[in-house]
Amino acid sequence: MAALRVAVVGAGAAGLCASRFLAAQPDVFHHDVFEMASNVGGLWVYTDQTTKDSYGHDVHTSMYEHLCTNFPKEVMGFPDFPFSDKLPSFISHRDVRAYLEDYAKAFDLVKYVKFNTIVQSVMPSKDNAKTPWRVCVKQLATNKEEVLTYDAVVVCNGHYSKPIIPSIPGANTFHGKILHSHYYRTPDGFRDQTVVCLGAGPSGTDIALELAPYVKRVILSSNDEPFPCAMPSNLEQLAGIESIENGTIAFKDGEKRMADVVMLCTGYEYVYPFLAPECGIEVKHRMRVTPIYKHLLHIKHPSLVFLGLPQQVPPLVVVHYQVQYALSVLQGSVTLPSEIEMLADEESNFRRQLVLGRKPHNAHKLGLKLMQEYVQSLTSLADLKPLPEVIFSLYETNGRIRRQKLATFKNYNYKIVSDKQFEVIEPSC
């Protein structure tokens, strides 16, 4: 039987993981990785540029200069490729980039990557589940285009590049500056100003705390419950933004404040501009990719694979298992349910999210309990080594400490001592 030809879109963490396991079975798979940048690492490659790159394309990364991870490295890495013990638990984006470069080197992956090459379109050749795929790519340096045929396509383009811009009544009257956190790099341009950070997810909280020493006041605005912990004296927690009138921000709790800057820390859309309409993929509510089985496989065309859709998970851990399950499906060692059964499973999972009180755009949001079920499902179906229990328990502990001590939780360190136990090393001050 001839080897299956596989195209991988993107050489970030997910693309490298896909390449690693594809390369491990050279008699089964032949693959190419297409990367629009000149290096591996994807999101984790920092640049001062915020709008266009040297080829005129939108800057992909949302990384800011002083970003430090929100997960400890002990739960962040690929399960069989740990970070260096010499690093603290919470590490810089430079450390993560170096780690991914080490991963690529350890498994000799760079030779599979076509750098400075953008995927322009992906289209099924036929309307059936085993269709080959026509992939049009362009070399950015020469503008040379090429159409290639593959048996499968693995999509690893990430979902932190197209900002969600909420509609705020009166935003057009604002006298100050409104920008998305995608364009934030350093606090330097915000000194002595009043900044409203809309959104209290990882980016909103990180940026608000980073700005606090430099600005006159920072307001963390969110529809979620306030953090019940000590904050910098010039950081105020208020409800979400109701409206804007000139320089005044009205919040949903009735408070009003003057501000110079509104920073939209409001997340990102899932976008696949290279997928032709014939692929039959929809993105509903800006963040729900459908029809997708197990947050991973196109139900009507299972040879189109999407890595990294789940949110509120350690992404490298989840991708590690997604890749192995997906490749088991492609090579035939795992048999999928019928299309009707997969569609029913997707709908059941979506309804479960709604029952949990989540909004439709949270279709791929997991968190601890759903992540445990998800990873255990993938490992069971593909007969993979289970993820050690300690990873889940450390994930839970970090989330709890973050909630209780948002301003200082990254000063903690952790040490895994067994598959079930870890040590917490509290900060000395």
VENFEN-V858227 format. One record per pair of residues at least 24 apart in sequence whose ideal C-beta (glycine too) atoms are under 10 Angstrom apart, sorted by the first residue. I is the first residue (numbers start at 1). GAP is how many residues later the second one is. D is the distance in Angstrom with one decimal. If there is no record, write none. Layout:
i->[I;I]
gap->[GAP;GAP]
d->[D;D]
//
This chain:
i->[1;1;1;1;2;2;3;3;3;3;3;3;3;4;4;4;4;4;4;4;4;4;4;4;4;5;5;5;5;5;5;5;5;5;5;5;5;5;6;6;6;6;6;6;6;6;6;6;6;6;6;6;6;7;7;7;7;7;7;7;7;7;7;7;7;7;7;7;7;7;7;8;8;8;8;8;8;8;8;8;8;8;8;8;8;8;8;9;9;9;9;9;9;9;9;9;9;9;9;9;9;9;9;9;9;9;9;9;10;10;10;10;10;10;10;10;10;10;10;10;10;10;10;10;10;11;11;11;11;11;11;11;11;11;11;11;11;11;11;11;11;12;12;12;12;12;12;12;12;12;12;12;12;12;12;12;12;12;12;13;13;13;13;13;13;13;13;13;13;13;13;13;13;13;13;13;13;13;13;14;14;14;14;14;14;14;14;14;14;14;14;14;14;14;14;14;14;15;15;15;15;15;15;15;15;15;15;15;15;15;15;15;15;15;16;16;16;16;16;16;16;16;16;16;16;16;16;16;16;16;16;17;17;17;17;17;17;17;17;17;17;17;17;17;17;17;17;17;17;18;18;18;18;18;18;18;18;18;18;18;18;18;19;19;19;19;19;19;19;19;19;19;19;19;20;20;20;20;20;20;20;20;20;20;20;21;21;21;21;21;21;21;22;22;22;22;22;22;22;23;23;23;23;23;24;24;24;25;25;28;28;28;28;28;29;29;29;29;29;30;30;30;31;31;31;31;32;32;32;32;32;32;32;32;33;33;33;33;33;33;33;33;33;33;33;34;34;34;34;34;34;34;34;34;34;34;34;34;34;34;35;35;35;35;35;35;35;35;36;36;36;36;36;36;36;36;36;36;36;37;37;37;37;37;37;37;38;38;38;38;39;39;39;39;39;39;39;39;40;40;40;40;40;40;40;40;40;40;41;41;41;41;41;41;41;41;41;42;42;42;42;42;42;42;42;43;43;43;43;43;43;43;43;43;44;44;44;44;44;44;44;44;44;44;44;45;45;45;45;45;45;46;46;46;46;46;47;48;48;49;49;50;50;50;50;50;50;51;51;53;54;54;55;55;55;55;55;56;57;57;58;58;58;59;59;59;60;60;60;60;60;60;61;61;61;61;61;62;62;62;62;62;62;62;62;62;62;62;62;62;63;63;63;63;63;63;63;63;63;64;64;64;64;64;64;64;64;64;64;64;64;65;65;65;65;65;65;65;65;66;66;66;66;66;66;66;66;67;67;67;67;67;67;67;67;67;67;67;67;68;68;68;68;68;68;69;69;69;69;69;69;69;70;70;70;70;70;70;70;70;70;70;70;71;71;71;71;71;71;71;71;71;71;71;72;72;72;72;72;72;72;72;72;72;72;72;72;72;73;73;73;74;74;74;74;74;74;74;74;74;74;74;75;75;75;75;75;75;75;75;75;75;75;75;75;75;75;75;75;76;76;76;76;76;76;77;77;77;77;77;78;78;78;78;78;78;78;79;79;79;79;79;79;79;79;79;79;79;79;80;80;81;81;81;81;82;85;87;88;88;88;88;88;88;89;89;89;89;89;89;89;89;89;89;90;90;90;90;90;90;90;91;96;99;100;103;114;114;115;115;115;116;116;116;117;117;117;118;118;119;119;119;119;119;119;119;119;120;120;120;120;120;121;121;121;121;121;121;121;121;122;122;122;122;122;122;122;122;122;122;122;123;123;123;123;123;123;123;124;124;124;124;124;124;124;124;124;124;125;125;125;126;127;127;127;127;128;128;129;129;129;129;129;129;129;129;130;130;130;131;131;131;131;131;131;132;133;133;133;133;133;134;134;135;136;136;137;150;151;151;152;152;152;152;152;152;152;152;152;153;153;153;153;153;153;153;153;153;154;154;154;154;154;154;154;154;154;154;155;155;155;155;155;155;155;155;155;155;155;155;155;156;156;156;156;156;156;157;157;157;157;157;157;157;157;157;158;158;158;158;158;158;159;159;159;159;159;159;159;159;159;159;159;159;159;159;160;160;160;160;160;160;161;161;161;161;162;162;162;162;162;162;162;163;163;163;163;163;163;164;164;164;164;164;164;164;164;164;165;165;165;166;166;166;166;166;166;166;168;168;168;168;168;168;168;168;168;168;169;169;169;169;169;169;170;170;170;170;170;170;170;170;170;171;171;171;171;171;172;173;173;173;173;173;173;174;174;174;174;174;174;174;174;174;174;175;175;175;175;175;175;175;175;176;176;176;176;176;176;176;176;176;177;177;177;177;177;178;178;178;178;178;178;179;179;179;179;180;180;180;180;180;180;180;181;181;181;181;181;181;181;181;182;182;182;182;182;183;183;184;184;184;184;184;186;186;186;187;187;187;187;187;187;188;189;189;190;190;190;190;190;190;190;191;191;192;192;192;193;193;193;193;193;194;194;194;194;194;194;194;194;194;194;194;195;195;195;195;195;195;195;196;196;196;196;196;196;196;196;196;196;196;196;196;196;196;196;197;197;197;197;197;197;197;197;197;198;198;198;198;198;198;198;198;198;198;198;199;199;199;199;199;199;199;199;199;200;200;200;200;200;200;200;200;201;201;201;201;201;202;202;202;203;203;203;203;203;203;204;204;204;204;204;205;205;205;205;205;205;206;206;206;207;207;208;208;208;208;208;208;208;208;209;209;209;209;209;211;211;211;212;215;215;216;216;217;217;217;217;218;218;218;219;219;219;219;219;219;219;220;220;221;221;221;221;221;221;221;221;221;221;222;222;222;223;223;225;227;227;227;227;227;227;228;228;228;228;229;229;229;229;229;229;229;229;229;230;230;230;230;230;231;231;232;235;235;267;267;269;270;270;270;270;270;272;275;279;280;281;283;284;284;284;284;285;285;285;285;285;286;286;287;287;287;287;287;287;287;287;288;288;288;288;288;288;288;288;289;289;290;290;290;290;290;291;291;291;291;291;292;292;292;292;292;293;293;293;293;293;293;293;293;293;293;294;294;294;294;294;294;294;294;294;294;294;294;294;295;295;295;295;295;295;295;295;295;296;296;296;296;296;296;296;296;297;297;297;297;297;297;297;298;299;299;299;299;299;299;299;299;299;299;300;300;300;302;302;302;302;302;302;303;303;305;305;306;308;309;309;309;310;310;310;310;310;310;310;310;310;311;311;311;311;311;311;311;312;312;312;312;312;312;312;312;312;312;313;313;313;313;313;313;313;313;313;313;314;314;314;314;314;314;314;317;317;317;317;317;317;318;318;318;318;318;318;320;320;320;320;321;321;321;321;321;321;321;321;321;321;321;322;322;322;322;323;323;324;324;324;324;324;324;325;325;325;325;325;325;325;325;325;326;326;327;328;328;328;328;328;329;329;333;333;334;334;334;334;335;336;349;367;367;367;368;368;368;368;368;369;371;372;386;387;388;388;388;388;388;388;389;389;389;389;390;390;390;390;390;390;390;390;391;391;391;393;393;393;394;394;394;397;397;398;401]
gap->[26;27;330;331;28;149;24;25;26;27;28;148;328;24;25;26;27;146;147;148;299;323;326;327;328;24;25;26;27;127;128;130;143;144;145;146;147;148;24;25;26;27;127;144;145;146;147;148;297;299;320;321;324;24;25;26;27;107;112;115;126;128;130;141;142;143;144;145;146;147;148;24;25;26;27;104;105;106;111;142;144;145;146;147;148;297;299;24;25;26;27;109;110;113;126;128;144;145;146;147;148;149;263;265;266;296;297;298;24;25;26;27;30;32;33;50;103;109;144;145;146;147;148;297;298;24;25;26;28;29;30;31;89;93;98;99;101;102;103;104;145;25;28;29;30;31;32;33;48;49;88;144;145;146;148;295;296;303;307;27;28;29;30;31;63;64;65;83;86;87;90;143;145;294;295;302;303;306;307;28;29;140;141;142;143;144;292;293;294;295;301;302;304;305;306;308;309;25;26;27;85;89;94;97;98;139;140;141;142;143;292;293;304;308;24;25;26;62;84;85;87;88;91;93;94;96;97;140;300;303;307;61;64;83;86;90;92;137;139;290;291;298;299;302;303;304;305;306;307;91;94;136;137;138;287;289;301;304;305;306;308;309;84;85;88;89;90;91;92;93;94;135;137;304;58;61;83;84;86;87;88;89;92;300;303;86;299;302;303;305;306;307;87;90;130;132;301;305;308;84;85;86;88;89;83;300;303;302;306;299;302;303;304;305;122;123;298;301;302;82;120;121;81;119;121;123;80;81;82;85;103;105;116;118;71;76;77;78;79;80;81;82;84;121;123;79;80;81;82;83;84;85;86;101;103;104;114;122;123;240;78;79;80;81;82;83;84;121;24;78;79;80;81;82;83;101;102;104;121;24;76;78;79;80;81;103;77;78;102;103;58;61;62;65;71;74;76;77;57;60;61;63;64;65;69;70;73;75;52;55;56;57;58;59;60;62;63;55;58;114;115;116;118;119;266;50;53;54;57;115;116;117;118;272;25;48;49;50;51;52;53;54;55;56;57;48;49;51;52;55;56;46;47;48;51;139;138;137;138;134;136;129;130;132;133;134;135;131;132;87;62;86;61;63;85;86;88;84;61;83;103;104;124;102;123;124;97;98;100;101;102;122;32;97;99;100;121;96;98;99;100;101;118;119;120;121;122;123;141;206;29;30;31;33;34;97;119;121;122;29;117;118;119;120;121;122;123;139;142;143;146;27;28;119;120;121;122;123;145;26;27;119;120;121;140;141;144;24;25;26;27;29;117;118;135;136;139;140;143;24;25;27;138;142;342;24;26;27;133;137;245;341;131;132;133;135;136;244;328;329;332;339;340;131;242;243;244;245;246;323;324;327;328;331;242;322;323;325;326;329;337;338;340;341;342;343;344;350;26;340;341;240;316;317;320;321;324;339;340;341;342;348;238;239;241;242;312;315;316;317;318;319;320;321;322;323;339;341;347;238;239;240;241;315;319;26;237;239;240;243;25;236;238;239;241;242;245;235;237;238;241;242;296;305;306;307;308;309;312;240;305;25;26;235;239;334;330;326;322;323;324;325;326;337;305;309;321;322;323;324;325;326;335;336;308;319;320;321;322;323;324;319;220;217;216;213;25;32;24;25;26;24;25;26;24;27;29;27;156;29;34;36;38;153;154;155;156;25;26;27;153;154;24;26;152;153;154;155;157;158;28;31;33;150;152;153;154;156;157;159;182;24;151;152;153;154;155;156;29;152;154;155;156;174;176;177;179;180;24;25;153;175;151;153;173;174;172;173;169;170;171;172;173;174;207;210;171;172;173;147;148;169;170;172;173;171;143;146;168;170;171;142;144;139;138;140;137;153;152;179;149;150;151;152;153;174;175;177;178;121;122;126;145;148;150;151;152;153;149;150;151;152;153;168;169;172;173;176;117;119;120;124;126;134;143;149;150;151;152;153;154;149;150;151;152;163;167;113;114;115;116;117;118;149;150;151;110;112;113;149;150;157;108;109;110;111;112;113;124;128;130;147;149;150;152;205;43;107;108;109;110;148;107;108;109;110;105;106;107;108;109;111;124;101;102;103;104;105;106;35;100;102;103;104;105;122;123;197;99;101;104;32;33;74;75;98;100;101;30;72;73;74;75;76;81;82;94;96;72;73;74;75;76;81;71;72;73;74;75;76;78;79;80;70;72;73;91;93;72;70;71;72;73;74;75;70;71;72;73;74;75;85;86;87;88;69;70;71;72;73;83;84;85;68;70;71;73;82;83;84;85;86;82;83;84;85;86;66;81;83;84;85;86;82;83;84;85;82;83;84;85;86;87;88;25;26;82;83;84;85;86;87;82;83;84;85;86;80;81;26;27;79;80;81;24;25;28;24;25;26;27;28;31;26;25;72;24;25;26;28;70;71;73;24;25;24;25;68;24;25;66;67;68;24;25;40;42;53;55;63;64;65;66;67;24;25;64;65;66;67;68;24;25;40;42;45;48;53;55;61;63;64;65;66;67;68;69;24;25;38;64;65;66;67;68;69;24;25;42;43;51;53;64;65;66;67;68;24;25;41;42;64;65;66;67;68;24;25;26;27;37;40;65;206;64;65;66;110;111;63;110;200;60;61;62;63;64;65;59;60;61;62;63;26;30;60;197;201;202;59;200;204;56;58;24;27;28;29;55;57;198;199;26;197;198;199;201;24;50;52;195;45;46;43;44;40;41;42;43;41;43;45;30;32;36;38;40;43;44;45;186;28;30;31;32;34;36;38;41;42;44;29;30;43;29;30;178;175;176;177;178;179;180;175;176;177;178;172;173;174;175;176;177;178;179;180;174;175;176;177;178;175;176;175;171;172;44;94;92;36;39;91;93;94;34;29;25;24;25;78;66;76;77;79;74;75;76;77;78;74;75;24;72;73;74;75;76;77;78;62;65;71;72;73;74;75;76;74;75;53;56;57;60;73;48;51;52;55;56;50;54;57;71;72;36;43;44;46;48;49;50;52;53;56;28;31;32;35;42;48;51;52;55;80;83;84;87;27;51;54;68;69;71;75;79;83;25;26;27;29;30;33;78;82;25;28;29;32;33;39;45;44;37;38;39;40;41;42;43;44;46;47;39;42;43;24;27;28;34;37;40;26;27;24;25;58;56;54;55;57;53;54;55;56;57;60;61;64;65;51;52;53;54;55;56;60;50;52;53;54;55;56;58;59;83;87;51;52;53;54;55;57;58;61;62;82;57;73;77;78;80;81;84;54;58;70;74;75;78;48;53;56;57;60;69;55;58;64;67;53;54;55;56;57;58;61;63;64;65;66;52;53;56;60;55;59;54;55;58;59;60;61;50;52;53;54;55;56;57;58;59;52;56;55;50;53;54;55;56;52;53;49;50;44;47;48;49;46;45;25;28;29;32;24;25;27;28;31;27;24;24;33;32;28;30;31;32;33;34;29;30;31;32;24;26;27;28;29;30;31;32;25;28;31;27;28;29;27;28;30;25;27;26;25]
d->[9.1;8.6;9.7;9.6;9.0;9.1;6.4;6.0;5.9;4.7;9.2;8.9;9.9;6.6;5.4;7.3;8.6;8.3;4.3;6.2;8.6;9.4;6.2;7.2;9.8;7.9;5.3;7.2;8.2;8.3;9.1;9.8;8.3;7.1;4.6;5.1;7.6;9.9;7.2;4.2;7.8;9.4;9.5;6.0;6.7;4.7;7.3;6.2;8.7;8.8;10.0;8.7;7.5;7.1;5.8;8.1;6.7;9.8;7.7;7.8;7.0;5.0;8.5;7.1;9.2;4.3;9.1;7.5;4.9;7.1;9.3;6.9;4.3;7.0;9.0;7.9;8.7;9.9;9.7;9.6;9.4;7.9;4.7;8.4;6.1;9.2;9.0;8.1;5.8;8.7;9.4;9.5;5.0;7.6;8.4;9.5;6.8;6.9;5.1;5.7;5.4;9.9;8.9;7.1;9.6;10.0;9.9;9.6;7.4;6.3;8.1;9.4;9.6;6.0;9.7;9.2;9.9;8.5;8.8;7.6;3.8;4.7;6.6;8.7;9.4;3.7;9.1;7.7;8.1;4.5;7.5;6.6;9.0;8.0;8.1;8.7;8.8;5.0;9.0;7.8;7.9;9.2;7.4;6.3;2.1;5.7;7.1;8.5;8.9;9.5;7.6;6.3;8.2;5.8;9.9;9.6;8.5;9.7;9.7;9.1;7.9;6.4;7.8;7.2;9.8;9.8;8.3;8.3;9.1;5.8;8.2;8.2;8.8;9.1;7.9;6.7;5.4;6.6;9.7;7.8;9.8;8.2;8.7;3.9;8.8;7.5;9.4;4.0;4.6;10.0;7.5;8.3;9.5;4.8;9.7;8.2;7.8;8.0;9.9;7.1;9.9;9.9;9.0;9.6;8.2;7.5;9.3;3.9;8.5;9.1;7.8;9.5;9.4;9.9;6.1;8.5;8.5;9.2;6.2;9.3;5.8;5.5;8.0;5.8;9.5;9.5;8.7;8.5;9.6;9.3;10.0;6.6;9.5;9.6;8.1;9.5;9.5;9.8;8.3;7.5;9.3;9.9;7.2;5.1;6.0;9.8;8.4;5.1;9.2;9.7;9.9;4.8;9.6;6.2;8.0;6.4;8.0;8.9;5.1;9.9;8.1;8.2;9.8;8.1;7.6;9.7;4.7;9.3;9.7;5.3;7.5;9.0;9.3;9.2;8.5;9.0;7.4;8.4;8.7;4.5;9.3;6.2;9.6;9.2;7.9;9.1;8.8;5.0;6.0;9.0;5.7;9.9;9.5;8.0;9.6;8.1;8.3;6.9;9.4;6.6;7.4;6.7;8.9;6.5;8.0;9.9;9.1;7.5;7.4;8.1;8.5;5.3;9.6;9.9;8.9;8.5;7.3;7.8;7.7;9.5;9.2;9.3;6.2;8.4;8.8;8.2;6.3;8.1;6.0;9.1;8.9;8.8;7.6;8.1;10.0;7.6;9.2;9.7;5.0;4.5;6.7;9.2;9.2;9.0;8.5;7.9;5.2;8.8;9.8;4.9;7.3;5.1;10.0;8.0;5.6;9.7;9.5;9.7;9.8;9.7;5.4;6.8;5.3;7.7;6.7;8.9;9.5;9.6;7.4;9.8;8.4;6.9;6.7;4.5;8.0;9.8;9.4;6.9;9.0;9.0;9.9;7.0;7.3;9.7;9.8;9.5;5.2;5.5;9.2;9.5;8.6;9.7;8.0;9.6;9.4;9.2;7.3;9.8;8.6;6.1;6.3;8.6;5.1;9.6;7.6;6.9;6.6;8.6;9.3;8.0;4.7;9.0;9.3;5.0;6.8;9.9;8.7;9.3;8.0;7.9;8.4;5.8;9.1;9.7;9.9;8.6;9.0;9.4;9.9;5.5;9.4;5.6;8.1;9.5;10.0;9.9;5.5;8.5;9.2;4.7;4.5;9.2;8.5;6.2;9.5;8.4;9.7;9.8;5.9;9.0;9.8;9.3;5.6;7.2;7.5;8.5;8.7;6.2;8.8;10.0;9.0;9.1;9.9;7.5;4.4;8.1;6.5;9.8;7.4;9.2;9.8;8.8;7.9;8.3;4.8;8.4;9.7;9.3;7.3;8.1;6.9;8.0;9.5;8.0;8.3;8.7;8.4;7.2;8.3;4.8;9.7;9.9;9.0;9.0;7.8;7.6;8.8;9.4;4.8;7.0;10.0;8.2;8.7;6.9;4.6;8.5;8.3;9.9;7.6;7.4;10.0;5.1;9.6;9.4;9.0;8.9;9.8;9.8;8.4;8.3;7.8;9.5;9.5;5.3;5.2;7.0;9.3;8.4;8.0;7.2;7.9;9.6;8.7;9.1;5.3;4.8;8.9;9.3;9.3;7.8;8.8;9.1;7.2;8.3;8.8;9.8;6.1;9.9;6.9;4.8;9.4;9.2;9.9;9.8;9.5;8.9;6.9;9.3;8.8;5.8;7.9;9.2;7.7;9.4;5.7;7.9;8.2;6.8;9.3;9.9;9.8;8.1;9.3;4.7;9.3;8.6;7.3;9.9;8.2;9.4;7.3;8.7;7.9;9.4;9.3;5.3;9.0;9.4;9.2;9.1;7.4;6.5;9.3;9.6;9.4;6.9;8.9;9.2;5.8;10.0;9.5;8.7;7.6;7.6;5.1;10.0;9.7;9.4;8.3;9.6;8.6;9.7;8.4;7.9;5.9;9.5;9.0;9.0;5.0;7.6;5.4;7.0;9.7;4.9;9.3;6.8;9.9;8.8;5.2;8.6;9.6;5.2;5.2;9.9;9.7;7.1;8.4;9.0;9.4;5.5;8.3;6.1;7.6;9.9;9.9;8.8;8.4;5.9;7.7;9.1;6.9;9.9;5.2;7.2;8.0;5.0;9.9;9.7;8.5;6.1;5.5;8.2;9.8;9.9;8.1;9.7;6.1;7.7;7.5;7.7;8.4;7.1;8.8;8.8;8.7;8.7;8.6;9.7;8.6;8.8;9.2;5.8;9.7;9.6;9.5;8.6;8.0;9.3;6.5;4.5;5.0;8.6;9.8;8.2;9.3;8.2;4.1;8.0;7.8;8.2;9.6;9.6;9.2;9.1;8.9;9.2;7.9;9.8;9.3;9.0;9.5;4.5;5.5;9.2;9.1;9.5;9.0;9.9;8.1;10.0;8.8;9.1;8.1;9.8;9.3;4.7;9.4;7.2;9.8;9.4;8.9;6.0;10.0;8.7;9.0;5.5;7.8;5.5;9.9;9.5;8.9;5.5;8.1;8.3;5.5;5.4;6.4;9.4;6.4;9.8;7.7;9.4;9.5;8.3;4.0;8.9;5.4;6.9;9.5;7.9;5.6;6.3;8.1;9.7;9.4;6.1;9.0;8.0;7.2;9.8;9.5;9.9;7.9;9.0;8.9;9.1;9.0;8.2;9.2;9.2;6.7;6.1;6.2;7.7;9.2;7.7;8.6;8.7;6.9;9.7;9.9;9.7;6.2;7.2;9.1;8.4;9.9;8.8;8.5;7.2;7.3;8.7;9.8;8.6;8.3;9.4;9.4;8.5;6.3;7.8;9.4;8.7;4.0;7.3;6.7;8.6;9.1;9.5;5.4;9.6;9.0;9.0;9.3;9.1;7.1;5.4;7.0;9.6;9.4;8.4;4.5;8.2;6.3;9.8;8.0;7.2;9.0;9.2;6.6;8.7;7.8;9.9;9.1;9.5;9.3;7.1;6.6;4.9;6.8;8.8;9.4;8.9;8.4;5.0;6.7;8.3;9.5;9.5;8.1;6.9;8.9;7.9;9.9;9.3;9.4;9.1;8.8;9.4;9.7;9.4;6.8;9.4;9.2;5.6;7.4;4.7;7.5;9.5;9.8;7.8;9.0;9.7;7.1;7.5;8.5;9.0;9.2;8.7;5.0;9.9;10.0;10.0;6.6;8.7;10.0;7.3;10.0;5.8;4.5;8.3;4.7;9.1;8.9;6.9;9.7;7.2;7.8;6.0;7.7;9.4;7.9;4.9;4.9;6.1;5.7;6.1;8.1;8.9;6.4;7.3;9.6;7.5;9.0;9.2;8.3;6.8;5.4;9.5;8.2;9.6;5.7;8.5;6.7;5.8;9.1;10.0;8.0;8.8;9.0;7.6;4.1;7.2;8.8;9.0;9.6;9.3;4.7;4.1;5.1;8.2;9.0;9.2;8.3;9.0;8.5;5.3;7.9;9.8;8.5;9.4;6.4;5.9;5.4;9.0;9.5;4.9;8.4;7.1;7.0;9.1;8.4;8.4;9.7;9.5;6.8;9.4;9.8;5.4;4.5;9.3;9.6;9.4;8.4;9.2;9.3;6.2;9.5;9.2;6.2;4.5;5.5;7.0;9.6;7.0;4.9;7.5;8.9;8.5;10.0;7.6;4.6;8.2;6.8;7.4;7.8;6.3;6.9;9.8;7.6;4.5;7.8;7.1;9.4;9.0;8.9;5.9;5.8;6.6;4.5;8.0;9.1;9.6;8.6;9.5;9.8;9.9;7.4;9.3;9.5;9.0;9.1;6.6;9.8;8.7;8.7;9.9;9.3;5.2;9.0;7.8;4.2;7.4;10.0;7.8;9.6;8.9;6.2;5.4;9.4;8.8;8.1;6.2;8.6;6.8;8.7;5.3;9.8;8.9;8.4;9.2;8.1;3.9;5.7;7.6;7.3;9.3;9.8;9.4;9.2;7.1;6.5;4.7;5.2;7.4;7.2;9.8;6.9;6.8;4.4;7.8;5.9;8.3;5.4;9.6;8.3;7.2;9.5;5.7;8.9;7.3;4.9;9.0;7.0;4.9;6.8;9.4;9.9;6.6;8.7;9.3;9.1;8.3;4.7;8.5;5.3;10.0;7.6;9.7;7.0;5.6;9.2;10.0;6.3;6.8;5.4;6.1;6.2;9.1;9.2;8.6;9.9;8.5;7.0;3.6;4.9;7.1;5.6;9.2;8.3;7.5;7.9;9.5;7.7;9.2;6.4;8.6;6.9;9.7;9.5;8.6;9.8;9.2;9.0;9.7;4.5;8.9;8.2;9.6;7.8;9.1;3.4;8.3;9.5;9.9;9.9;8.2;8.6;5.9;9.1;8.6;9.6;9.2;6.3;6.3;8.8;6.1;9.7;9.1;8.3;8.2;9.4;9.9;7.2;7.3;5.9;9.7;9.5;8.6;9.2;8.2;8.7;8.7;8.5;10.0;8.3;8.1;9.4;8.4;9.5;9.7;9.4;9.0;7.8;8.3;9.1;6.1;7.1;9.4;9.8;9.1;9.4;7.9;6.3;8.8;9.7;9.7;9.3;9.8;8.6;9.5;9.1;10.0;9.8;9.1;7.1;10.0;9.5;8.8;6.7;8.4;9.1;4.8;8.8;7.5;7.2;10.0;9.3;9.9;9.4;7.6;5.6;5.5;5.4;6.9;8.5;9.1;10.0;8.0;8.7;6.5;8.4;7.3;6.0;6.8;9.8;8.4;9.1;8.6;9.4;8.9;7.4;9.4;9.9;8.2;8.4;8.3;6.5;8.9;8.3;9.8;9.8;6.9;8.1;7.9;7.5;4.5;3.9;8.7;7.6;9.7;5.9;8.2;9.4;8.6;4.2;7.4;7.0;6.9;8.8;7.6;9.4;9.8;6.2;6.1;8.2;3.9;7.0;7.8;7.1;9.4;6.8;9.5;8.3;7.6;8.9;7.8;6.2;6.1;9.4;9.0;6.3;9.6;8.8;8.5;9.4;7.1;8.0;9.2;9.1;4.3;8.3;6.5;6.2;9.5;8.2;7.5;9.1;9.7;9.5;8.4;7.7;8.5;8.5;7.5;7.2;7.2;8.7;7.9;9.0;8.2;8.4;5.5;8.2;10.0;7.3;9.9;9.8;5.4;9.4;7.1;6.0;8.9;9.6;8.3;9.4;8.8;6.5;6.6;9.4;7.4;7.9;9.8;8.8;9.7;10.0;6.0;9.6;9.6;4.6;5.9;9.0;6.8;6.6;9.1;9.0;8.7;6.2;8.0;6.0;9.2;8.5;8.7;6.5;8.4;7.8;9.7;9.4;8.8;4.6;9.8;9.9;5.2;7.6;4.9;9.5;8.4;7.2;6.8;9.7;7.7;9.4;5.5;4.7;6.7;8.5;9.9;9.1;9.1;5.4;5.5;4.6;8.3;8.5;7.4;9.7;9.0;9.4;9.0;5.2;7.8;9.0;8.7;4.8;8.0;8.5;8.4;8.3;9.9;7.6;9.9;9.7;6.6;9.8;8.6;7.5;6.7;6.6;9.8;8.8;8.1;7.1;7.3;6.7;8.5;9.4;9.2;9.6;9.1;8.5;8.5;5.6;9.4;9.3;4.4;6.1;7.8;6.4;9.6;9.6;7.2;9.2;9.3;6.6;9.9;9.7;10.0;7.6;8.6;5.6;9.5;5.5;9.6;10.0;8.7;4.4;8.2;9.8;6.3;4.4;9.9;7.5;9.2;8.8;8.5;9.4;7.8;4.4;8.1;8.5;9.0;8.3;7.8;8.3;9.8;5.9;5.6;8.5;9.6;9.6;9.5;9.4;9.7;8.5;6.6;9.3;6.2;5.3;7.2;9.6;7.6;9.7;9.2;9.5;8.1;8.3;4.0;7.3;10.0;10.0;9.5;6.3;5.2;9.2;9.7;5.6;8.3;6.8;5.7;5.5;6.3;5.4;8.3;9.0;9.1;7.7;8.4;7.1;9.7;5.1;9.0;7.8;7.0;9.6;9.4]
//
